[in-house]
Structure formats: structure tokens, C-alpha cells
């Protein structure tokens, strides 16, 4: 069985590697996630905000596969525990997928026999706008402090009124200088709801209590 604990199956960060390496502090997983590319980091950004995702980790396991008449070692990029099952994801640019079709088919068969769902995701799936840009913006506000009285005031107001704009809520918290940061922090943490796939985040976007 694949676990959320333990070390990565292979080393991710190597000084000699010319790719983009980054660290993603995941609140959802309670640990730092290491990404090997911008595309992986953007995929992890989606994972951090998807309601169906419970937690995730990178480089979970290395297995031996038979593909195109060859034996090879293979490590999927991410293991994700979701409300609808446990998934293994490979993140690849769409233009490179055809080169590895045999490997991906072998991986899907191998992990499928073990009860896992296997998916290949590409930039076509990940670089969806304005959703991706909106989630990148919200990442900046996840750690912004939320005062208890402001939390209670926003909750009471939206529970009774249904919806208000971010700017209206910000003015309610501070009439002189709208406290938009607290509103965005509530949105980033899932207390507020908005359709982030429809339009860019702006102060006049309508919000409801989640």
C-alpha cells in the first residue's frame, strides 16, 4: 500500500538538474511538497484548493514496469487521497505525452491492479483560466490572520443576506480602508465561496458563506 508517510521514492532536488525546482508549503497536507517544474507547482496549486482532495504527496513510490518490451523503473509524480478514491498522477506537457504512451499504459495497468486510479494530466488540464490565476492569488492570503470578531461578523452577515461583494464586506470590517485581505483569506481557506472559474478575482466579485 502507498502511504502519505515516509521519504520520497527518489530524490527530487539535484543541483545539476536544469529544471525548475520549487517548494510548496501545503496546509492541506501539513508538509512541504517538492515540485520539479512550474507545471507541477501549478498542479499542486489546484490540489490545494480542490474540495475533493484530502491530502497529497510527491514521488510516492517507485515500481518496475514492462513497457514496449523493456523493463524500467517508474515513479509517478503525485499520490493524492481524494473523497472519491486514491489517485496517482503523472504531470507532463501535452506535447510530450505521446512519447511515453507505452509507459503510462503500463503504469495504469500496474496501479489499477492494486486498486489505485492512475491519471496523466497536462498543461491543457492545468492551465485553465481564470481558475489557475485566481488560485495563485489566493495562495498569498492563506496565512493572513483572521480576527475572531471579523470572522463572526462576516459569517452572520452572509448567512442572513446571502451574498455581498468583497469590497462591501471589506468596508464592513473597516470603513476607512476596506479589509480586503481578511476577505480573501476567508475565501482562500474555504469559508467563503465564489465561482473562481468564471471571472478574475476583483473587489466587486460576489461572495457567499460556504
C-alpha positions as CSV (number, residue, x, y, z in Angstrom):
1,X,0.0,0.0,0.0
2,X,1.1,3.5,-0.8
3,X,1.4,5.8,2.3
4,X,1.4,9.5,2.9
5,X,4.3,9.0,5.3
6,X,7.9,8.2,4.6
7,X,10.6,9.6,2.3
8,X,10.2,10.4,-1.4
9,X,10.8,7.4,-3.6
10,X,13.5,9.2,-5.5
11,X,15.5,12.4,-4.9
12,X,13.8,15.4,-6.4
13,X,16.2,18.3,-5.9
14,X,19.5,17.9,-7.6
15,X,21.8,20.9,-8.2
16,X,22.9,19.5,-11.6
17,X,19.3,19.3,-12.9
18,X,18.5,22.2,-15.3
19,X,14.7,22.1,-14.5
20,X,12.8,24.4,-12.2
21,X,12.7,23.2,-8.6
22,X,10.4,24.7,-6.0
23,X,9.0,24.0,-2.6
24,X,5.3,24.3,-2.0
25,X,4.1,24.7,1.7
26,X,0.9,22.7,1.7
27,X,-1.6,23.5,4.5
28,X,-3.8,20.6,3.3
29,X,-1.0,18.0,3.6
30,X,0.7,19.6,6.6
31,X,4.2,19.5,4.9
32,X,6.4,20.9,2.2
33,X,5.8,19.5,-1.3
34,X,8.8,19.5,-3.7
35,X,8.0,20.2,-7.3
36,X,10.2,19.6,-10.3
37,X,8.7,22.0,-12.7
38,X,6.4,25.1,-12.9
39,X,3.7,22.8,-14.3
40,X,3.9,20.5,-11.2
41,X,3.7,23.6,-9.0
42,X,0.6,24.8,-10.8
43,X,-0.9,21.3,-10.5
44,X,-0.3,21.3,-6.7
45,X,-1.9,24.7,-6.5
46,X,-5.1,23.2,-7.9
47,X,-4.8,20.2,-5.4
48,X,-4.5,22.7,-2.5
49,X,-7.9,24.2,-3.4
50,X,-9.9,21.3,-4.7
51,X,-12.6,20.2,-2.1
52,X,-12.4,16.6,-3.2
53,X,-8.7,16.4,-2.3
54,X,-7.9,15.4,1.2
55,X,-4.1,15.4,1.1
56,X,-1.2,14.6,-1.3
57,X,2.5,13.9,-1.6
58,X,5.1,13.8,-4.3
59,X,7.2,10.9,-5.6
60,X,5.3,8.3,-3.5
61,X,6.7,5.0,-4.8
62,X,9.0,3.5,-7.5
63,X,7.9,0.4,-9.3
64,X,9.3,-1.9,-12.0
65,X,7.3,-1.8,-15.2
66,X,7.4,-3.7,-18.5
67,X,6.7,-1.3,-21.4
68,X,7.4,-1.6,-25.1
69,X,9.4,-4.8,-24.5
70,X,11.7,-3.1,-21.9
71,X,11.9,-3.2,-18.1
72,X,12.1,0.2,-16.5
73,X,11.8,1.9,-13.1
74,X,8.9,4.3,-12.8
75,X,7.9,6.9,-10.2
76,X,4.6,8.7,-10.5
77,X,4.7,12.4,-9.7
78,X,2.0,12.6,-7.0
79,X,-0.2,10.4,-4.8
80,X,-3.5,12.0,-3.9
81,X,-6.1,10.8,-1.4
82,X,-9.5,12.1,-2.6
83,X,-13.0,11.7,-1.4
84,X,-13.7,9.6,-4.5
85,X,-10.7,7.3,-4.1
86,X,-6.9,7.2,-4.2
87,X,-5.2,8.5,-7.2
88,X,-1.7,8.5,-8.8
89,X,-0.9,11.4,-11.1
90,X,1.7,11.9,-13.8
91,X,2.2,15.6,-14.8
92,X,3.5,16.1,-18.3
93,X,3.4,18.8,-21.1
94,X,0.8,17.7,-23.6
95,X,3.4,17.7,-26.4
96,X,5.4,15.0,-24.6
97,X,2.6,12.6,-23.8
98,X,2.8,10.6,-27.0
99,X,6.5,9.8,-26.3
100,X,5.6,7.9,-23.1
101,X,2.2,6.3,-24.0
102,X,3.5,2.8,-23.5
103,X,4.9,3.7,-20.1
104,X,1.7,5.4,-19.0
105,X,-0.4,2.4,-20.2
106,X,1.8,0.0,-18.2
107,X,1.6,2.3,-15.1
108,X,-2.2,2.5,-15.4
109,X,-2.4,-1.3,-15.6
110,X,0.0,-1.9,-12.7
111,X,-1.6,0.6,-10.3
112,X,-5.1,-0.4,-11.4
113,X,-4.5,-4.0,-10.3
114,X,-3.5,-2.6,-6.8
115,X,-6.7,-0.6,-6.5
116,X,-5.4,2.8,-7.4
117,X,-6.7,5.2,-10.1
118,X,-4.0,6.5,-12.4
119,X,-4.2,9.7,-14.4
120,X,-1.9,11.7,-16.7
121,X,-2.6,15.4,-16.5
122,X,-1.1,18.0,-18.9
123,X,-0.9,21.8,-19.3
124,X,-4.2,21.6,-21.1
125,X,-5.8,20.4,-17.9
126,X,-3.8,22.6,-15.5
127,X,-3.5,26.0,-17.2
128,X,-7.2,26.7,-17.1
129,X,-8.0,30.4,-16.8
130,X,-9.1,32.3,-14.9
131,X,-9.2,29.5,-12.3
132,X,-5.4,29.0,-12.1
133,X,-4.6,32.7,-11.8
134,X,-7.3,33.1,-9.1
135,X,-6.0,30.3,-7.1
136,X,-2.4,31.7,-7.3
137,X,-3.7,35.0,-6.0
138,X,-5.4,33.2,-3.1
139,X,-2.2,31.4,-2.1
140,X,-0.9,34.7,-0.9
141,X,-3.7,35.1,1.6
142,X,-3.8,31.6,3.1
143,X,-1.7,32.6,6.1
144,X,-3.2,36.1,6.6
145,X,-4.5,36.3,10.2
146,X,-8.3,36.4,10.7
147,X,-9.5,38.1,13.8
148,X,-12.3,36.2,15.5
149,X,-14.8,39.1,15.7
150,X,-14.3,39.7,11.9
151,X,-14.9,36.1,11.2
152,X,-18.1,36.1,13.2
153,X,-19.3,39.3,11.6
154,X,-18.8,38.1,8.0
155,X,-20.5,34.8,8.8
156,X,-23.5,36.4,10.4
157,X,-23.9,39.0,7.6
158,X,-23.7,36.5,4.7
159,X,-25.8,33.9,6.5
160,X,-28.6,36.5,6.6
161,X,-28.0,38.5,3.4
162,X,-27.0,35.7,1.1
163,X,-24.2,37.4,-0.8
164,X,-22.2,40.6,-0.9
165,X,-19.2,41.8,-2.8
166,X,-15.7,41.5,-1.4
167,X,-15.4,45.3,-1.2
168,X,-18.7,45.6,0.7
169,X,-17.6,43.0,3.2
170,X,-14.2,44.7,3.5
171,X,-15.8,48.1,4.2
172,X,-18.0,46.4,6.8
173,X,-14.8,45.3,8.6
174,X,-13.0,48.6,8.2
175,X,-15.0,51.7,6.9
176,X,-11.9,53.8,6.2
177,X,-9.7,51.2,4.5
178,X,-11.6,48.1,3.3
179,X,-10.1,45.0,4.8
180,X,-10.0,43.0,1.6
181,X,-7.1,40.9,2.9
182,X,-9.3,39.3,5.5
183,X,-12.0,38.6,3.0
184,X,-9.6,37.0,0.5
185,X,-8.1,35.0,3.4
186,X,-11.6,33.7,4.3
187,X,-12.0,32.8,0.6
188,X,-8.6,31.1,0.4
189,X,-9.4,29.0,3.4
190,X,-12.8,27.9,2.1
191,X,-15.1,29.8,4.5
192,X,-16.4,31.9,1.6
193,X,-17.4,30.7,-1.8
194,X,-17.2,32.2,-5.3
195,X,-17.1,30.8,-8.8
196,X,-13.3,31.2,-9.5
197,X,-13.6,29.6,-12.9
198,X,-15.8,32.3,-14.3
199,X,-14.1,35.6,-13.7
200,X,-10.9,37.1,-12.2
201,X,-10.8,37.9,-8.6
202,X,-11.8,41.6,-8.0
203,X,-13.2,43.6,-5.1
204,X,-16.6,43.6,-6.7
205,X,-16.9,39.8,-7.0
206,X,-19.9,38.4,-5.2
207,X,-19.2,36.1,-2.3
208,X,-21.4,33.7,-0.2
209,X,-20.8,31.9,3.0
210,X,-19.6,28.4,2.2
